[in-house]
Amino acid sequence: MSLNRNEKAAVVADVSAQVARSQTLALAEYRGLTVAHLDTLRRQARDKGVYLHVLKNTLARRAVAGTPFEVAGGAMVGPLIYGFSEDAVAAAKVVADFAKGNDKLVIKGGAYAGKSLDANGVKALAAIPSKEVLLSQLLGLMQSPVSRLARVLAAVAEQKGEAPAAA
């Protein structure tokens, strides 16, 4: 069923609003996927905060016109599912993880930071740890010198025969 002009304008406006909030775009061809598989993919995307939508390519091109995602226009060919995310890696991670378990979903490309990504670029972006993991690793690195210093001071105090200071 085709959309009339007003419905197309509403779709473009909805996608444009999502594009304005997003950092990453991931494109994948969904040809051959069953409805159950698509529902599973959409559920995973919703859980990760990814806007996942099947769009007509002409409407998607209009929605991303004038944005950093415009560079992905060349990859917008065929039956595609579009994933937009505010998190830099969430869209790529959802699409890449689902593609690992289902060979019918084929990653076609994407965009990040105004640069077009091919399928390998999307997979590489998906391999980056999430923001929470990176923050915890950074915190661990920042705590490491302090805790080492505390252990050294406690060892020095113990060698001198003094009682260690209360921590």
PyMOL commands that place a pseudoatom at each C-alpha (Angstrom):
pseudoatom trace, name=CA, resn=MET, resi=1, chain=A, elem=C, hetatm=0, pos=[0.000, 0.000, 0.000]
pseudoatom trace, name=CA, resn=SER, resi=2, chain=A, elem=C, hetatm=0, pos=[1.493, 3.302, -1.041]
pseudoatom trace, name=CA, resn=LEU, resi=3, chain=A, elem=C, hetatm=0, pos=[1.488, 6.439, 1.056]
pseudoatom trace, name=CA, resn=ASN, resi=4, chain=A, elem=C, hetatm=0, pos=[-0.113, 9.694, 0.017]
pseudoatom trace, name=CA, resn=ARG, resi=5, chain=A, elem=C, hetatm=0, pos=[1.804, 12.959, 0.015]
pseudoatom trace, name=CA, resn=ASN, resi=6, chain=A, elem=C, hetatm=0, pos=[0.818, 13.944, 3.587]
pseudoatom trace, name=CA, resn=GLU, resi=7, chain=A, elem=C, hetatm=0, pos=[1.763, 10.531, 4.974]
pseudoatom trace, name=CA, resn=LYS, resi=8, chain=A, elem=C, hetatm=0, pos=[5.136, 10.691, 3.205]
pseudoatom trace, name=CA, resn=ALA, resi=9, chain=A, elem=C, hetatm=0, pos=[5.763, 14.153, 4.665]
pseudoatom trace, name=CA, resn=ALA, resi=10, chain=A, elem=C, hetatm=0, pos=[4.916, 12.815, 8.138]
pseudoatom trace, name=CA, resn=VAL, resi=11, chain=A, elem=C, hetatm=0, pos=[7.333, 9.888, 7.717]
pseudoatom trace, name=CA, resn=VAL, resi=12, chain=A, elem=C, hetatm=0, pos=[10.113, 12.220, 6.532]
pseudoatom trace, name=CA, resn=ALA, resi=13, chain=A, elem=C, hetatm=0, pos=[9.461, 14.575, 9.464]
pseudoatom trace, name=CA, resn=ASP, resi=14, chain=A, elem=C, hetatm=0, pos=[9.537, 11.683, 11.962]
pseudoatom trace, name=CA, resn=VAL, resi=15, chain=A, elem=C, hetatm=0, pos=[12.774, 10.272, 10.567]
pseudoatom trace, name=CA, resn=SER, resi=16, chain=A, elem=C, hetatm=0, pos=[14.328, 13.751, 10.324]
pseudoatom trace, name=CA, resn=ALA, resi=17, chain=A, elem=C, hetatm=0, pos=[13.585, 14.338, 14.009]
pseudoatom trace, name=CA, resn=GLN, resi=18, chain=A, elem=C, hetatm=0, pos=[15.282, 11.054, 14.874]
pseudoatom trace, name=CA, resn=VAL, resi=19, chain=A, elem=C, hetatm=0, pos=[18.254, 11.861, 12.614]
pseudoatom trace, name=CA, resn=ALA, resi=20, chain=A, elem=C, hetatm=0, pos=[18.749, 15.186, 14.416]
pseudoatom trace, name=CA, resn=ARG, resi=21, chain=A, elem=C, hetatm=0, pos=[19.234, 13.325, 17.718]
pseudoatom trace, name=CA, resn=SER, resi=22, chain=A, elem=C, hetatm=0, pos=[21.379, 10.494, 16.350]
pseudoatom trace, name=CA, resn=GLN, resi=23, chain=A, elem=C, hetatm=0, pos=[25.117, 9.927, 16.049]
pseudoatom trace, name=CA, resn=THR, resi=24, chain=A, elem=C, hetatm=0, pos=[25.113, 6.704, 14.044]
pseudoatom trace, name=CA, resn=LEU, resi=25, chain=A, elem=C, hetatm=0, pos=[23.283, 5.193, 11.085]
pseudoatom trace, name=CA, resn=ALA, resi=26, chain=A, elem=C, hetatm=0, pos=[23.449, 1.504, 10.199]
pseudoatom trace, name=CA, resn=LEU, resi=27, chain=A, elem=C, hetatm=0, pos=[21.912, 0.090, 7.012]
pseudoatom trace, name=CA, resn=ALA, resi=28, chain=A, elem=C, hetatm=0, pos=[21.125, -3.583, 6.466]
pseudoatom trace, name=CA, resn=GLU, resi=29, chain=A, elem=C, hetatm=0, pos=[19.327, -5.543, 3.788]
pseudoatom trace, name=CA, resn=TYR, resi=30, chain=A, elem=C, hetatm=0, pos=[16.589, -7.664, 5.327]
pseudoatom trace, name=CA, resn=ARG, resi=31, chain=A, elem=C, hetatm=0, pos=[15.579, -9.707, 2.250]
pseudoatom trace, name=CA, resn=GLY, resi=32, chain=A, elem=C, hetatm=0, pos=[14.549, -13.222, 3.277]
pseudoatom trace, name=CA, resn=LEU, resi=33, chain=A, elem=C, hetatm=0, pos=[13.963, -12.502, 6.967]
pseudoatom trace, name=CA, resn=THR, resi=34, chain=A, elem=C, hetatm=0, pos=[10.746, -13.773, 8.471]
pseudoatom trace, name=CA, resn=VAL, resi=35, chain=A, elem=C, hetatm=0, pos=[8.384, -11.572, 10.441]
pseudoatom trace, name=CA, resn=ALA, resi=36, chain=A, elem=C, hetatm=0, pos=[9.430, -13.369, 13.632]
pseudoatom trace, name=CA, resn=HIS, resi=37, chain=A, elem=C, hetatm=0, pos=[13.097, -12.533, 12.961]
pseudoatom trace, name=CA, resn=LEU, resi=38, chain=A, elem=C, hetatm=0, pos=[12.249, -8.892, 12.265]
pseudoatom trace, name=CA, resn=ASP, resi=39, chain=A, elem=C, hetatm=0, pos=[10.240, -8.726, 15.492]
pseudoatom trace, name=CA, resn=THR, resi=40, chain=A, elem=C, hetatm=0, pos=[13.217, -10.118, 17.412]
pseudoatom trace, name=CA, resn=LEU, resi=41, chain=A, elem=C, hetatm=0, pos=[15.519, -7.567, 15.782]
pseudoatom trace, name=CA, resn=ARG, resi=42, chain=A, elem=C, hetatm=0, pos=[13.133, -4.715, 16.581]
pseudoatom trace, name=CA, resn=ARG, resi=43, chain=A, elem=C, hetatm=0, pos=[12.828, -5.877, 20.204]
pseudoatom trace, name=CA, resn=GLN, resi=44, chain=A, elem=C, hetatm=0, pos=[16.628, -5.947, 20.586]
pseudoatom trace, name=CA, resn=ALA, resi=45, chain=A, elem=C, hetatm=0, pos=[16.872, -2.507, 19.014]
pseudoatom trace, name=CA, resn=ARG, resi=46, chain=A, elem=C, hetatm=0, pos=[14.193, -1.084, 21.300]
pseudoatom trace, name=CA, resn=ASP, resi=47, chain=A, elem=C, hetatm=0, pos=[16.008, -2.486, 24.357]
pseudoatom trace, name=CA, resn=LYS, resi=48, chain=A, elem=C, hetatm=0, pos=[19.224, -0.739, 23.275]
pseudoatom trace, name=CA, resn=GLY, resi=49, chain=A, elem=C, hetatm=0, pos=[17.557, 2.581, 22.420]
pseudoatom trace, name=CA, resn=VAL, resi=50, chain=A, elem=C, hetatm=0, pos=[17.958, 2.205, 18.655]
pseudoatom trace, name=CA, resn=TYR, resi=51, chain=A, elem=C, hetatm=0, pos=[15.361, 3.604, 16.237]
pseudoatom trace, name=CA, resn=LEU, resi=52, chain=A, elem=C, hetatm=0, pos=[14.942, 0.782, 13.713]
pseudoatom trace, name=CA, resn=HIS, resi=53, chain=A, elem=C, hetatm=0, pos=[12.622, 1.265, 10.764]
pseudoatom trace, name=CA, resn=VAL, resi=54, chain=A, elem=C, hetatm=0, pos=[12.000, -0.086, 7.273]
pseudoatom trace, name=CA, resn=LEU, resi=55, chain=A, elem=C, hetatm=0, pos=[11.800, 2.933, 4.977]
pseudoatom trace, name=CA, resn=LYS, resi=56, chain=A, elem=C, hetatm=0, pos=[11.517, 3.658, 1.313]
pseudoatom trace, name=CA, resn=ASN, resi=57, chain=A, elem=C, hetatm=0, pos=[14.954, 4.742, 0.167]
pseudoatom trace, name=CA, resn=THR, resi=58, chain=A, elem=C, hetatm=0, pos=[13.714, 7.969, -1.430]
pseudoatom trace, name=CA, resn=LEU, resi=59, chain=A, elem=C, hetatm=0, pos=[12.046, 8.992, 1.828]
pseudoatom trace, name=CA, resn=ALA, resi=60, chain=A, elem=C, hetatm=0, pos=[15.184, 8.099, 3.780]
pseudoatom trace, name=CA, resn=ARG, resi=61, chain=A, elem=C, hetatm=0, pos=[17.333, 10.183, 1.417]
pseudoatom trace, name=CA, resn=ARG, resi=62, chain=A, elem=C, hetatm=0, pos=[15.006, 13.159, 1.923]
pseudoatom trace, name=CA, resn=ALA, resi=63, chain=A, elem=C, hetatm=0, pos=[15.126, 12.713, 5.704]
pseudoatom trace, name=CA, resn=VAL, resi=64, chain=A, elem=C, hetatm=0, pos=[18.939, 12.692, 5.845]
pseudoatom trace, name=CA, resn=ALA, resi=65, chain=A, elem=C, hetatm=0, pos=[19.443, 15.480, 3.287]
pseudoatom trace, name=CA, resn=GLY, resi=66, chain=A, elem=C, hetatm=0, pos=[21.590, 18.216, 4.758]
pseudoatom trace, name=CA, resn=THR, resi=67, chain=A, elem=C, hetatm=0, pos=[22.743, 16.096, 7.713]
pseudoatom trace, name=CA, resn=PRO, resi=68, chain=A, elem=C, hetatm=0, pos=[26.002, 14.236, 8.367]
pseudoatom trace, name=CA, resn=PHE, resi=69, chain=A, elem=C, hetatm=0, pos=[24.206, 11.018, 7.333]
pseudoatom trace, name=CA, resn=GLU, resi=70, chain=A, elem=C, hetatm=0, pos=[23.781, 12.264, 3.774]
pseudoatom trace, name=CA, resn=VAL, resi=71, chain=A, elem=C, hetatm=0, pos=[27.110, 10.590, 2.914]
pseudoatom trace, name=CA, resn=ALA, resi=72, chain=A, elem=C, hetatm=0, pos=[25.406, 7.176, 3.196]
pseudoatom trace, name=CA, resn=GLY, resi=73, chain=A, elem=C, hetatm=0, pos=[23.081, 7.971, 0.273]
pseudoatom trace, name=CA, resn=GLY, resi=74, chain=A, elem=C, hetatm=0, pos=[25.051, 5.739, -2.080]
pseudoatom trace, name=CA, resn=ALA, resi=75, chain=A, elem=C, hetatm=0, pos=[24.352, 2.680, 0.071]
pseudoatom trace, name=CA, resn=MET, resi=76, chain=A, elem=C, hetatm=0, pos=[20.600, 3.322, 0.124]
pseudoatom trace, name=CA, resn=VAL, resi=77, chain=A, elem=C, hetatm=0, pos=[19.679, 0.764, -2.522]
pseudoatom trace, name=CA, resn=GLY, resi=78, chain=A, elem=C, hetatm=0, pos=[17.411, -2.246, -2.177]
pseudoatom trace, name=CA, resn=PRO, resi=79, chain=A, elem=C, hetatm=0, pos=[15.140, -3.330, 0.675]
pseudoatom trace, name=CA, resn=LEU, resi=80, chain=A, elem=C, hetatm=0, pos=[16.834, -1.786, 3.701]
pseudoatom trace, name=CA, resn=ILE, resi=81, chain=A, elem=C, hetatm=0, pos=[16.214, -1.467, 7.386]
pseudoatom trace, name=CA, resn=TYR, resi=82, chain=A, elem=C, hetatm=0, pos=[17.573, 1.752, 8.898]
pseudoatom trace, name=CA, resn=GLY, resi=83, chain=A, elem=C, hetatm=0, pos=[18.962, 1.914, 12.422]
pseudoatom trace, name=CA, resn=PHE, resi=84, chain=A, elem=C, hetatm=0, pos=[19.615, 5.288, 14.075]
pseudoatom trace, name=CA, resn=SER, resi=85, chain=A, elem=C, hetatm=0, pos=[21.040, 5.683, 17.567]
pseudoatom trace, name=CA, resn=GLU, resi=86, chain=A, elem=C, hetatm=0, pos=[22.026, 8.460, 19.925]
pseudoatom trace, name=CA, resn=ASP, resi=87, chain=A, elem=C, hetatm=0, pos=[24.748, 6.195, 21.338]
pseudoatom trace, name=CA, resn=ALA, resi=88, chain=A, elem=C, hetatm=0, pos=[27.723, 6.104, 18.981]
pseudoatom trace, name=CA, resn=VAL, resi=89, chain=A, elem=C, hetatm=0, pos=[27.868, 2.306, 18.737]
pseudoatom trace, name=CA, resn=ALA, resi=90, chain=A, elem=C, hetatm=0, pos=[24.366, 1.050, 19.617]
pseudoatom trace, name=CA, resn=ALA, resi=91, chain=A, elem=C, hetatm=0, pos=[22.886, 0.909, 16.088]
pseudoatom trace, name=CA, resn=ALA, resi=92, chain=A, elem=C, hetatm=0, pos=[25.961, -0.757, 14.624]
pseudoatom trace, name=CA, resn=LYS, resi=93, chain=A, elem=C, hetatm=0, pos=[26.120, -3.213, 17.532]
pseudoatom trace, name=CA, resn=VAL, resi=94, chain=A, elem=C, hetatm=0, pos=[22.448, -4.245, 17.258]
pseudoatom trace, name=CA, resn=VAL, resi=95, chain=A, elem=C, hetatm=0, pos=[22.646, -4.803, 13.499]
pseudoatom trace, name=CA, resn=ALA, resi=96, chain=A, elem=C, hetatm=0, pos=[26.044, -6.559, 13.601]
pseudoatom trace, name=CA, resn=ASP, resi=97, chain=A, elem=C, hetatm=0, pos=[25.083, -8.827, 16.507]
pseudoatom trace, name=CA, resn=PHE, resi=98, chain=A, elem=C, hetatm=0, pos=[21.865, -9.877, 14.791]
pseudoatom trace, name=CA, resn=ALA, resi=99, chain=A, elem=C, hetatm=0, pos=[23.696, -10.423, 11.486]
pseudoatom trace, name=CA, resn=LYS, resi=100, chain=A, elem=C, hetatm=0, pos=[26.115, -12.821, 13.225]
pseudoatom trace, name=CA, resn=GLY, resi=101, chain=A, elem=C, hetatm=0, pos=[23.242, -15.117, 14.164]
pseudoatom trace, name=CA, resn=ASN, resi=102, chain=A, elem=C, hetatm=0, pos=[21.225, -14.694, 10.983]
pseudoatom trace, name=CA, resn=ASP, resi=103, chain=A, elem=C, hetatm=0, pos=[22.880, -14.785, 7.562]
pseudoatom trace, name=CA, resn=LYS, resi=104, chain=A, elem=C, hetatm=0, pos=[19.799, -13.311, 5.836]
pseudoatom trace, name=CA, resn=LEU, resi=105, chain=A, elem=C, hetatm=0, pos=[20.481, -9.880, 7.369]
pseudoatom trace, name=CA, resn=VAL, resi=106, chain=A, elem=C, hetatm=0, pos=[23.281, -8.348, 5.285]
pseudoatom trace, name=CA, resn=ILE, resi=107, chain=A, elem=C, hetatm=0, pos=[25.007, -5.189, 6.505]
pseudoatom trace, name=CA, resn=LYS, resi=108, chain=A, elem=C, hetatm=0, pos=[25.238, -2.710, 3.639]
pseudoatom trace, name=CA, resn=GLY, resi=109, chain=A, elem=C, hetatm=0, pos=[26.829, 0.329, 5.262]
pseudoatom trace, name=CA, resn=GLY, resi=110, chain=A, elem=C, hetatm=0, pos=[26.209, 3.270, 7.496]
pseudoatom trace, name=CA, resn=ALA, resi=111, chain=A, elem=C, hetatm=0, pos=[27.469, 6.638, 8.617]
pseudoatom trace, name=CA, resn=TYR, resi=112, chain=A, elem=C, hetatm=0, pos=[29.205, 8.015, 11.673]
pseudoatom trace, name=CA, resn=ALA, resi=113, chain=A, elem=C, hetatm=0, pos=[30.579, 11.508, 12.329]
pseudoatom trace, name=CA, resn=GLY, resi=114, chain=A, elem=C, hetatm=0, pos=[29.897, 12.620, 8.759]
pseudoatom trace, name=CA, resn=LYS, resi=115, chain=A, elem=C, hetatm=0, pos=[31.820, 9.702, 7.253]
pseudoatom trace, name=CA, resn=SER, resi=116, chain=A, elem=C, hetatm=0, pos=[30.353, 6.926, 5.189]
pseudoatom trace, name=CA, resn=LEU, resi=117, chain=A, elem=C, hetatm=0, pos=[30.978, 3.406, 6.480]
pseudoatom trace, name=CA, resn=ASP, resi=118, chain=A, elem=C, hetatm=0, pos=[31.042, 0.210, 4.477]
pseudoatom trace, name=CA, resn=ALA, resi=119, chain=A, elem=C, hetatm=0, pos=[29.964, -3.133, 5.962]
pseudoatom trace, name=CA, resn=ASN, resi=120, chain=A, elem=C, hetatm=0, pos=[33.380, -3.674, 7.560]
pseudoatom trace, name=CA, resn=GLY, resi=121, chain=A, elem=C, hetatm=0, pos=[33.281, -0.161, 9.017]
pseudoatom trace, name=CA, resn=VAL, resi=122, chain=A, elem=C, hetatm=0, pos=[29.930, -0.870, 10.662]
pseudoatom trace, name=CA, resn=LYS, resi=123, chain=A, elem=C, hetatm=0, pos=[31.305, -4.135, 12.081]
pseudoatom trace, name=CA, resn=ALA, resi=124, chain=A, elem=C, hetatm=0, pos=[34.390, -2.312, 13.390]
pseudoatom trace, name=CA, resn=LEU, resi=125, chain=A, elem=C, hetatm=0, pos=[32.179, 0.318, 15.019]
pseudoatom trace, name=CA, resn=ALA, resi=126, chain=A, elem=C, hetatm=0, pos=[30.115, -2.462, 16.593]
pseudoatom trace, name=CA, resn=ALA, resi=127, chain=A, elem=C, hetatm=0, pos=[33.289, -3.967, 18.094]
pseudoatom trace, name=CA, resn=ILE, resi=128, chain=A, elem=C, hetatm=0, pos=[33.914, -0.839, 20.177]
pseudoatom trace, name=CA, resn=PRO, resi=129, chain=A, elem=C, hetatm=0, pos=[32.809, -1.306, 23.795]
pseudoatom trace, name=CA, resn=SER, resi=130, chain=A, elem=C, hetatm=0, pos=[29.755, 0.598, 24.962]
pseudoatom trace, name=CA, resn=LYS, resi=131, chain=A, elem=C, hetatm=0, pos=[29.966, 3.951, 26.719]
pseudoatom trace, name=CA, resn=GLU, resi=132, chain=A, elem=C, hetatm=0, pos=[29.385, 2.378, 30.150]
pseudoatom trace, name=CA, resn=VAL, resi=133, chain=A, elem=C, hetatm=0, pos=[32.204, -0.146, 29.646]
pseudoatom trace, name=CA, resn=LEU, resi=134, chain=A, elem=C, hetatm=0, pos=[34.602, 2.565, 28.474]
pseudoatom trace, name=CA, resn=LEU, resi=135, chain=A, elem=C, hetatm=0, pos=[33.728, 4.754, 31.460]
pseudoatom trace, name=CA, resn=SER, resi=136, chain=A, elem=C, hetatm=0, pos=[34.315, 1.882, 33.889]
pseudoatom trace, name=CA, resn=GLN, resi=137, chain=A, elem=C, hetatm=0, pos=[37.677, 1.129, 32.241]
pseudoatom trace, name=CA, resn=LEU, resi=138, chain=A, elem=C, hetatm=0, pos=[38.638, 4.791, 32.531]
pseudoatom trace, name=CA, resn=LEU, resi=139, chain=A, elem=C, hetatm=0, pos=[37.626, 4.855, 36.194]
pseudoatom trace, name=CA, resn=GLY, resi=140, chain=A, elem=C, hetatm=0, pos=[39.694, 1.714, 36.809]
pseudoatom trace, name=CA, resn=LEU, resi=141, chain=A, elem=C, hetatm=0, pos=[42.709, 3.387, 35.217]
pseudoatom trace, name=CA, resn=MET, resi=142, chain=A, elem=C, hetatm=0, pos=[42.208, 6.497, 37.325]
pseudoatom trace, name=CA, resn=GLN, resi=143, chain=A, elem=C, hetatm=0, pos=[41.873, 4.487, 40.560]
pseudoatom trace, name=CA, resn=SER, resi=144, chain=A, elem=C, hetatm=0, pos=[44.880, 2.285, 39.874]
pseudoatom trace, name=CA, resn=PRO, resi=145, chain=A, elem=C, hetatm=0, pos=[47.676, 4.754, 40.817]
pseudoatom trace, name=CA, resn=VAL, resi=146, chain=A, elem=C, hetatm=0, pos=[45.863, 5.837, 43.987]
pseudoatom trace, name=CA, resn=SER, resi=147, chain=A, elem=C, hetatm=0, pos=[45.296, 2.273, 45.178]
pseudoatom trace, name=CA, resn=ARG, resi=148, chain=A, elem=C, hetatm=0, pos=[48.907, 1.328, 44.378]
pseudoatom trace, name=CA, resn=LEU, resi=149, chain=A, elem=C, hetatm=0, pos=[50.150, 4.304, 46.384]
pseudoatom trace, name=CA, resn=ALA, resi=150, chain=A, elem=C, hetatm=0, pos=[47.954, 3.288, 49.318]
pseudoatom trace, name=CA, resn=ARG, resi=151, chain=A, elem=C, hetatm=0, pos=[49.310, -0.281, 49.194]
pseudoatom trace, name=CA, resn=VAL, resi=152, chain=A, elem=C, hetatm=0, pos=[52.920, 0.968, 49.069]
pseudoatom trace, name=CA, resn=LEU, resi=153, chain=A, elem=C, hetatm=0, pos=[52.353, 3.309, 52.001]
pseudoatom trace, name=CA, resn=ALA, resi=154, chain=A, elem=C, hetatm=0, pos=[50.703, 0.497, 53.989]
pseudoatom trace, name=CA, resn=ALA, resi=155, chain=A, elem=C, hetatm=0, pos=[53.644, -1.822, 53.223]
pseudoatom trace, name=CA, resn=VAL, resi=156, chain=A, elem=C, hetatm=0, pos=[56.169, 0.833, 54.282]
pseudoatom trace, name=CA, resn=ALA, resi=157, chain=A, elem=C, hetatm=0, pos=[54.265, 1.454, 57.511]
pseudoatom trace, name=CA, resn=GLU, resi=158, chain=A, elem=C, hetatm=0, pos=[54.094, -2.280, 58.182]
pseudoatom trace, name=CA, resn=GLN, resi=159, chain=A, elem=C, hetatm=0, pos=[57.849, -2.669, 57.643]
pseudoatom trace, name=CA, resn=LYS, resi=160, chain=A, elem=C, hetatm=0, pos=[58.531, 0.081, 60.140]
pseudoatom trace, name=CA, resn=GLY, resi=161, chain=A, elem=C, hetatm=0, pos=[56.410, -1.772, 62.642]
pseudoatom trace, name=CA, resn=GLU, resi=162, chain=A, elem=C, hetatm=0, pos=[53.733, 0.827, 62.875]
pseudoatom trace, name=CA, resn=ALA, resi=163, chain=A, elem=C, hetatm=0, pos=[50.068, -0.018, 62.796]
pseudoatom trace, name=CA, resn=PRO, resi=164, chain=A, elem=C, hetatm=0, pos=[48.566, 0.772, 59.393]
pseudoatom trace, name=CA, resn=ALA, resi=165, chain=A, elem=C, hetatm=0, pos=[46.413, 3.862, 59.306]
pseudoatom trace, name=CA, resn=ALA, resi=166, chain=A, elem=C, hetatm=0, pos=[42.674, 3.333, 59.241]
pseudoatom trace, name=CA, resn=ALA, resi=167, chain=A, elem=C, hetatm=0, pos=[41.429, 3.371, 55.687]
for i in range(1, 167): cmd.bond("trace and resi %d" % i, "trace and resi %d" % (i + 1))
show_as sticks, trace
zoom trace
